[in-house]
Amino acid sequence: MINMNEKRRMIIGASSSSSSGNSNDDNDDSSNNNSTEENGDDRQSFLKISVAFYVLMFLGSAVGMDYANVHPSMIEQVQILNLDIGTIWSLPLLVSLAFVLVIDERLEFVREVKEMFTESVIPQVASGGANGILLLSLGAGIGEEALFRGFLMPLISNSAIQNGFVNEDLAANVSLCTTSIIFGLLHAITPAYQIWATIAGFLFGYEYMNDGLGTAMFTHAFYDFIAFAFIILLWGKRKEEKTQQEII
């Protein structure tokens, strides 16, 4: 038989074990909450840093144009804006987006792009909601177009003409092709995406030459907003469903 002292020790031991278990559960919950908060802070930081980077890109391009004596000025170029024409220019890009979203994982190069977006881009961008997507799209459209089309295209073109390498018409085409290739290289997250970005850069550059910098900025920002929204809506949702199935 078990005496009273032994019973007390058994009860105390069981109580301590239960308390320890509850404590571990509380620690796990606290750790998970802290991890979630840290991830949220990191994603918000990503959006803030990205937008700040694009603002600096725009300002740096404007200063560079003044320093290199590139005319017209950035402010004058931005004012050349036609929203209707800009929307029409976005149609080829939107068609390519629709193609990718419909094809989904049936082609290898789309699967690579999707994997990169679902693992890296969507978690960072989606956390900002609609306002975050809008700010990021405006930043990319304005900042990148200011650098590549507003600053680099006339800089390359003027330099080629002043040095007597080519005539004015050829210089414009050289600057268009050069900046498009650079634009693609800086977006080379996958080989297929690099090719697409090069073509997109060519389209933005050709639009800039015909309808002005402000119009190209609008097209770029408009397309980015639509693309981010649909990619997050479709690919992000499918990733959540896949994760839930794996858990089950």
C-alpha positions in Angstrom: 0.0 0.0 0.0 1.0 3.6 -0.6 1.3 5.8 2.5 0.1 9.4 2.8 3.6 10.9 2.2 4.0 9.0 -1.0 0.6 10.1 -2.2 1.5 13.8 -1.5 4.7 13.4 -3.5 2.8 11.9 -6.4 0.2 14.7 -6.4 2.9 17.4 -6.2 4.9 15.8 -9.0 1.8 15.5 -11.3 0.9 19.1 -10.5 4.5 20.3 -11.4 4.5 18.3 -14.6 1.1 19.8 -15.6 2.3 23.3 -14.7 5.5 22.8 -16.7 3.5 21.6 -19.7 1.2 24.6 -19.6 4.3 26.8 -19.3 5.8 25.3 -22.4 2.6 25.8 -24.4 2.5 29.4 -23.3 6.1 29.9 -24.3 5.4 28.3 -27.7 2.4 30.6 -28.2 4.4 33.6 -27.2 7.3 32.6 -29.5 4.8 32.2 -32.4 3.3 35.6 -31.8 6.7 37.3 -31.6 7.7 35.6 -34.9 4.5 36.7 -36.6 5.0 40.3 -35.4 8.6 40.3 -36.6 7.6 39.0 -40.0 4.9 41.7 -40.2 7.5 44.4 -39.3 10.0 43.0 -41.9 7.3 43.2 -44.6 6.3 46.7 -43.7 10.0 47.7 -43.8 10.3 46.2 -47.3 7.5 48.4 -48.6 8.9 51.5 -46.9 12.4 50.9 -48.2 11.2 50.1 -51.7 9.1 53.3 -52.0 11.9 55.4 -50.5 14.3 53.8 -53.0 12.0 54.8 -56.0 11.7 58.3 -54.6 15.5 58.6 -54.5 15.6 57.1 -58.0 13.3 59.8 -59.3 15.1 62.7 -57.5 18.6 61.3 -58.5 17.5 61.1 -62.2 16.2 64.7 -62.1 19.4 66.0 -60.6 21.4 63.9 -63.1 19.5 65.5 -65.9 20.4 69.0 -64.7 24.0 68.0 -64.2 24.3 66.4 -67.6 22.4 69.3 -69.2 19.7 67.0 -70.5 16.6 68.8 -71.8 13.7 69.1 -71.4 13.8 68.8 -67.6 12.3 66.0 -65.7 9.3 68.1 -64.5 8.6 69.3 -68.0 8.7 65.7 -69.3 6.4 64.3 -66.6 3.8 66.8 -67.6 3.5 65.1 -71.0 0.7 62.8 -69.9 -2.2 61.1 -71.7 -4.1 58.7 -69.6 -6.2 57.3 -72.5 -3.2 56.5 -74.6 -1.3 55.2 -71.6 -4.1 52.7 -70.9 -4.0 51.5 -74.5 -0.2 51.0 -74.2 -0.8 48.7 -71.2 -2.9 46.3 -73.2 0.0 44.2 -74.6 1.3 43.8 -71.1 -2.1 42.9 -69.6 -2.5 40.2 -72.4 0.9 38.7 -71.4 -0.2 38.8 -67.7 -3.5 37.0 -68.6 -1.6 34.4 -70.6 0.7 33.6 -67.7 -2.1 33.4 -65.1 -4.1 31.1 -67.4 -1.1 28.8 -68.3 -0.1 28.8 -64.6 2.3 25.8 -63.9 1.8 24.0 -67.2 5.0 25.6 -68.7 8.4 25.4 -66.9 9.3 29.0 -67.3 5.9 30.1 -65.8 6.4 27.7 -63.0 9.8 29.3 -62.2 8.4 32.8 -62.2 5.4 31.7 -60.0 7.7 30.0 -57.5 9.8 33.1 -57.1 6.7 35.3 -56.7 4.9 33.1 -54.2 8.0 32.6 -52.1 9.5 36.1 -52.1 7.3 38.8 -53.7 3.8 38.0 -52.6 4.5 37.7 -48.8 6.3 41.1 -48.9 3.8 43.0 -51.1 0.5 41.6 -49.9 1.1 42.7 -46.3 0.7 46.3 -47.3 -2.8 45.8 -48.6 -4.3 47.8 -51.5 -2.5 51.0 -50.3 0.8 49.3 -50.2 0.4 47.9 -53.6 -0.6 51.3 -55.0 2.4 53.0 -53.5 4.8 50.3 -54.7 3.3 50.5 -58.2 3.5 54.3 -58.3 7.1 54.1 -57.1 8.2 51.6 -59.7 6.3 53.4 -62.5 7.6 56.8 -61.7 11.0 56.0 -60.4 12.1 53.4 -63.0 10.7 55.4 -66.0 12.4 58.6 -64.7 15.7 56.8 -64.7 15.6 54.6 -67.8 13.4 56.7 -70.1 13.6 60.2 -68.7 17.3 60.3 -68.0 19.3 57.5 -69.6 17.6 57.5 -73.0 18.2 61.2 -73.9 21.7 61.0 -72.2 22.8 58.1 -74.4 21.2 59.6 -77.5 22.7 63.0 -77.0 26.2 61.5 -76.2 26.1 59.4 -79.4 25.1 62.5 -81.5 27.6 64.8 -79.9 30.5 62.4 -80.5 29.5 61.9 -84.1 28.8 58.2 -83.8 25.3 58.2 -85.4 22.7 60.6 -86.7 19.7 61.7 -84.6 17.3 59.0 -85.7 19.7 56.2 -85.2 20.8 57.6 -81.9 17.2 57.4 -80.6 17.0 53.7 -81.6 20.4 52.9 -80.0 19.3 54.5 -76.7 16.0 52.7 -76.9 17.6 49.3 -77.4 20.4 49.9 -74.9 18.1 51.0 -72.0 15.7 48.1 -72.8 18.5 45.6 -72.4 19.7 47.2 -69.2 16.2 47.2 -67.9 15.8 43.5 -68.6 19.1 42.7 -67.0 18.1 44.4 -63.8 14.9 42.4 -63.7 16.6 39.1 -64.4 14.9 37.1 -61.6 14.6 34.2 -64.1 15.8 33.9 -67.7 12.2 34.1 -69.1 11.3 37.1 -66.9 14.4 38.9 -68.1 13.3 38.5 -71.7 9.8 39.7 -70.8 11.2 42.7 -68.9 13.4 43.6 -71.9 10.4 43.6 -74.2 8.4 45.6 -71.6 11.3 48.1 -71.4 11.3 48.4 -75.2 7.5 49.1 -75.1 7.9 51.8 -72.4 10.8 53.4 -74.3 8.9 53.4 -77.6 5.9 54.9 -75.7 8.1 57.5 -74.2 9.4 58.5 -77.6 5.9 58.9 -79.0 3.7 60.0 -76.2 5.9 61.4 -73.5 7.4 60.4 -70.2 4.3 61.0 -68.1 2.3 58.6 -70.2 5.0 55.9 -69.9 5.0 56.4 -66.1 1.2 56.0 -66.0 1.3 52.8 -68.1 4.1 51.3 -66.0 2.3 52.1 -62.7 -1.1 51.0 -64.0 0.2 47.7 -65.2 2.1 47.0 -62.0 -0.9 47.6 -59.9 -3.1 45.3 -61.9 -0.4 42.7 -62.1 0.3 42.7 -58.3 -3.4 42.6 -57.5 -4.2 39.6 -59.7 -1.0 37.7 -58.9 -1.6 38.1 -55.1 -5.3 37.2 -55.5 -4.7 34.1 -57.6 -1.2 32.8 -56.8 -1.3 33.8 -53.2 -4.7 32.1 -52.6 -3.5 28.9 -54.3 -0.4 28.8 -52.1 -2.6 29.1 -49.0 -4.8 26.2 -50.2 -1.7 24.1 -50.9 -0.3 24.8 -47.5 -3.5 23.8 -45.8 -3.7 20.6 -47.8 -0.1 19.7 -46.7 -1.0 20.4 -43.1 -4.1 18.1 -43.3 
